[in-house]
Amino acid sequence: MTAVPQAPVDPGADHAPDSPADRPALTPQQAGKRANAVVAEIERAVVGKPEALRLVMFGVLAGGHVLIEDLPGLGKTLLARSFATTLGLDFRRIQFTPDLLPSDVSGAPFYDRSSGEMVFRPGPLFTQLLLADEINRTPPKTQAALLEAMAEGQVSVDGATRRLPEPFVVIATANPIEYEGTYSLPEAQLDRFLLRVRMGYLSTGLEAAMLRARLDRAAPEPVLETIGSAAELLAMRAALEQVEVDDDLVEYVVALIDATRNDQQIQVGASPRGGLALVQLARARAMLEGRDFLTPEDVKAVAVPALAHRITLKPELWVRQIEADDVLARLVASVPAPRTLPRAAGSADTRSSDRLPDGPR
């Protein structure tokens, strides 16, 4: 029912792979180049989904968690396992079921006969990359076991707080069309996911190429190389903080968030956490594009994945088959974006951008 830790873990210890002084210092351009190499390696296993892979990479770099919501058989589990392998992270998988208990996720104390004491046995939550498979198949009480872990990187069990390993990433999967035996994710849980990703079907040409590649290699999946490490991922996250965000782009993000709270089709708009998520994901995109500054296009490109799962539409829109992605896309198109001009294109030693003179937008 539940994955069992394969190695003993000291849940009271500091799980950082090394001290900050030991991590390699990276510029945003260097970090972006390494992140692109990770995505390129994973594309050998997850065929034809470069944009979905980039979005997940944005979430991992931004220090958040990813919800992959799509139909069965589209490679969601393969994607999560491939990221763990390529980034060199410890990996655990939990298959969420209706009878899963919170202690099956976080761990619980047990009586050790040899010592005659109660000893904490860590659950599969104590890992660096956790695949929460079909998270909407378990009751809210068990789903809630992830809340503290996802928000604060720690677990409180039996009166003690235990830190989780660093980095700690949750990639959760959910089936959007199957309702029997499932439980809706509460808003508080959805808000903990930095972004939601949808993969979709392959084109017929790509699907044929995938089948041919499978036949040629005579193995179920390609063997991916490990080209990163936990320490390097933490260094890449540190480099993300060097990506500059001008004041006009901060105002643009706030305007987008405010638009979700005042739109006639939206019942509950995005929280302030949504604005933080949007900025961090946009910075990650800029980094993968080889820049150390943000542009409006970075914000627009990640606005729907960052915000669509954080808003609640009015009930009547369900009858009209209008989805949150459609409403967010409309808002992004309607909110005026600032016009920015790079001071020195491609230069890492100059500030990001200047605002152009006021004019038509």
N, C-alpha and C positions, 0 to 999 in steps of 0.2 A: 504493500500500500504506500509506503513512504521510503524514500531513499535513506540509506544509513551512512553516516560519515565513514569514510574509508581510512582515516588516520586520526589519531587522538588530537584533540584541540584543547588548548588551555584558554577557556573563554574569559578568564580574568586578566589575561596578558594583553600587552599592546601588540596588535596584529599588523601594524605597518610593516611592510617588507624591509624597510631600512629607515634610517634617519633622513630628514630633509637634506642634510649636508651631503649624503651619499648619492642622492639622485642626480642624474645628468641634467645640467641646465640647458634648456632648449629655447630657441626663439620661436615665435609663432610660425614662421616659414618652415623651420626645421620640423616642428611638431606636425604641421600640416602635411609635409612630405611623407613623414612616417605613417600618419593616419591614412593617407591615400594608398600607401603600400599595403597596409592591412586590408583595406577594402578590396584592392586588386587581388590579393591572395584568396580572400573569401569568395570572390566571384568565380573562382575555379569550382567551388562546390555549389553555391547558390547562383544558378544561371539566370541571366536576363532580368535581374532586379537591382540594377546599380543605384537607383534613387532610393529604394527601401534600405539598402545597405548603408548608403550615406547618411540617411536619417538616423538609423540606429547608431552609427558612429558618432554623429552629432550628440546624441543623448549620452553615450558613454563618456565622451570627452567633457561634456558639460557637468558630469558628476551626478546624473539623474538616472531614472528608471524608465523602461520602455514597455508599453503595452502594444502587442501585435494582435490586431483584431482582424481575422479573416477566416475564410472557409478551410475545412480540413484538406490536408494533402498538398499545401502550397509551399511547404518548406520552412515553416515557422520554427520547429524544433531544430532542424538542421542549421538554420541561421544562428540560433543562440549557441549551439554547441561549437559552431565554426568560429564565432567571435571568441569564445573561451580558449579554444585551441590556438588560434593565431596570435592572440594577445598574451598567451602564457599565463592564464588565470586558472586558479582552482575552480572546479565546476561541480555543481550538484543539481539534481533535478527532482522536483516534487510533483507527483501526479495528483492533482487536487480531485478529491472524491467527496460525496456527501457525508461519509462517515469519518473523514479526517478530523482530528482533534488539534487544538492549538499547540498542545505539547508535542504532537508529531512534527510540527514545523520548527518550533523554537527550542525544544528540548525540555527535560524535566529532571528533577533529582531522583536518585534511586539508592537503595540501601546496598552498600558494598560490604559483603560478608567478611572479606579479608581484613578490612580495617575497622569494621563495626560502625561506620559513619555513613551519613547521607552524602552522596557525591553527585554533582551535576553532570548529566550526560547531554552534551550539545546536540541539537537537531541539525538537519541539513541546511538550516538558515546560516550556519557558521561556515561560510564559503566566500569566495570573491565574486563569482558570477552564478547567480541562482536562476534556473529556469522554473518558473511557476506555471506549469502546464495546465491549461484549461482552468484558470483561476476562478471562473464563474461557476464551477461545478461544486464548490464547497460552500457551506453556510457562512453567513456574515460573521459569526463568532470566530471562525477559523481565519477568514479573510482579515479580520482585525488584528490577528497575530503579526501581520506584516506591517501594520501602520507605523509603529515605533521604529522598527528596523529600517523602513524606507525613508522616514523623515529624519531620524537622528543617528542612524548607524549603530544602534544598540538594542539590547533586549533586556527587559525586566522580568525575571522569573523568580518566584519563591523569595521575594524581598530583596533580591540582589540585581544590580544592573551590570550587564556584561557587554563589553564592546565587541563589535563585529570586525572581521578582517577589513583591511584597506587594500585596494579599493573594494567597495561592495556595490554590486550592480544587480538589479532584478530585471529580468526580461520575462514578462508574463504573456501568455497566449490566451485568447478567448475566441469562441465560435459565435459570430453575431446572428446566426439564423436558427440555432437550435435552442429552444426554450424549455423543453421538458427536462426536469432534473437539474435546472440551472438556477442561479441566484444573481440578480442584478448587482453590479458593483455599486456601492454607495458613493455619493459625491465626494466624501472625504477620502475614499480610497482612490478614486479616479484622479483627484487633484494631486495625489502623491506621484503620479506618473508624469515625467517631464514631457512626454509626447506620446501620441498614438500613431501607429504605422499600419497601413494596409498594403498588402502585396499584390493581390490580383492575379489573374491567370496570365500565363505566358502567351505570346503570339504563336500561331501555328508553326512558323519558321523556327523560332527559338525552342519550342517544345520538341520538334523533330531533331534539332541539333543536340538537345539534352539527351534524348533517347539514343542517338548515335554515339555520343560520348560515353554513355553508360555501357553500351555494347562493346566499344573499343577497349575500354580499360578493364573489362572482365571483373569488376568489383563494384559493390553497391555505391560506395562514395569515394571520391578522390582523397588522398592523404595530404592534408594541409601542413604547411611548415609553420612552426612557431617563430614569429619574427618580432615579438615584443616580450615584455615582462610587466609585472605589477609595478615595479619601480619606474619603468619607462612611461607607463600610463599615467602615473601620478605626476611625472615631469611634464607630460603633455598637457595635463589639466592645469598645471602651474603656468605653462606658456599661454594658455587660453586667457588668463587674467591680464596678459599684456596687450590684448587686442583692444584698441581704443574705441570708445563710443562717444561721439559728440553730443552736445546738449540737444541739438535739433532732433537727433534720432531718439534720444530719451523721450522727448516730447511726443514724437511720432508713436512710439510704443504705448505711451500713456493714452494717447488719443484712440488707438485701436482698442485698448482695454475698456476705455470709457464708452466706446461705441457699442460694445457687447452689452453694456448695462443699460443702454437707452434705446435699443432697437425694439420695434414693435413686435417682432417675431420671437424675441428671446424673453423667457420668464426669469431666469437667473443668469447673470453675466459672469465673466471671468473674475477670479479673485486676484489680489495682488501677487499671489504666487504665480499666476499665469503670466504676469508681466516680467517677473524675474526669469521664468522659464524661456520666454520669447527672446529676451536679451541674450541669455547664455547660449541658446541654440543658434541664434544668428551669429554670435561670435565664433562658434564652432564652424559654421559654414564659411565664414570669412577666412578662417585659418586653413581649411581645406582648399580654398581658392587661392592660397598663397599670399594673403594680405594680413596686415596687422591693424586694420581699421575696418569699421563697419560701414555698410552702405544700405540705403533703403531696400535694395533688391535682396539683401540677406534676410532682412526682417520679413519681407513679403513671402520669400520662399519657404519659411518655416512657420508662418502664422497659423495656417490651418492645422498642421500636425500638433502644434503647441497648444492651441486653444479650443479646438472643436470638441474635445471630450470634457472640457471644463464648463461648458455652458449647458443650460437646460432650455429646450424650446417649448413654446406653448403647446398644449395638448392637441389643438386642432390641426397643427402642422403634420402630425403623424398620419392623419387621414389623407392629406394632400401629398404624402410621400416626399416631404421636404426634409432634408437631413441637415445636421449641424454643419457639415462640411460646406454645403451649398450656401448657407447663411453667412458663414465666415468668409467664404470666397467673395461674396457680394460686399461685405464690409471692407475687406482689404482693397477692393477695387474702388470703393467710394470715399475712403478716408484719404485726404490729400497727403502725399508724401513729400518730405523735404527734398530739395534738389541739392546734391552735394557734388563737389568737384575735387578730385585728388590734387594735392599740391605738387606731388612728384610721383607719377605713376610708377609702381614697382619699387619705390624706395622704401626701405625699412627704417630709415633714419629720420624721416619727416613725419609730422603729424598727419592724421588721416585725411581730413578734408576741410574745405572751406564751404560755407554756405554761399550759394550763388545769389546775385541780386534778386530781390523780389520780382516776381513776374508771373505769368500764367503757369498753372500747374496742371 
